[in-house]
Amino acid sequence: MLISKLTLDEVQELNNNESISFSSISGYGRLYEFSSSDIKTILERYHEYTKTAHATRTDEEEYLQQLKFDTASMAKQIEILEHFQRRLMGYGLNSCTFDELRGLENQLETSLHSIRQRKSQLYAEHLERLRAKERNKVEQHARLTEMMRCVEKQSQQLERHKEVETELFIGLPHQSC
């Protein structure tokens, strides 16, 4: 009875913030109960919680099963793609039939055509950028040439103005009366 009493005291201390229900049967067959609120309400909440927890576990298990299936499916797809890639690279062709080899050849020709088209497009774009640079350089050269002509012209005009005639007279100036 001392153990049951201590346990009931501990349960009552927990009662501050939680809804608690406690039942205990002593060694003599005596029933001890404590409930912080209606025991039926507590049991209903417990049953709802266990159903939700079970449903959550079921959802998690279904999710894990789906992940396992998706993983296996992706692994199979990767294996197929790797096998196809090896064939495109020319490995493992001994087991191919004539029709399979013709299909591979057609796929390679289509791929090669697409690659060449893209390469031509990149060359054309690069050539256009180079032509634009060339036009800019020609325009810049024309501007610099014109500036140089203007500077030369101004320089020549300054040289002409420097040639001014002056008379040099040493002595006293003559007075005319």
Number of C-alpha atoms within 10 A of each C-alpha: 12 8 9 16 11 11 14 18 13 11 17 16 11 13 15 10 8 10 14 17 18 14 11 14 12 12 8 7 8 9 11 14 12 15 16 17 13 11 16 11 11 16 12 11 12 12 12 12 12 12 12 12 12 12 12 12 12 12 12 12 12 12 12 12 12 12 12 12 12 12 12 12 12 12 12 12 12 12 12 12 12 12 14 15 12 13 16 16 11 11 11 12 13 9 8 12 10 9 9 12 16 12 12 17 13 12 13 14 12 12 12 12 12 12 12 12 12 12 12 12 12 12 12 12 12 12 12 12 12 12 12 12 12 12 12 12 12 12 12 12 12 12 12 12 12 12 12 12 12 12 12 12 12 12 11 11 11 11 10 10 8 8 8 6 6 6 5 6 7 6 6 6 7 6 5 4 3
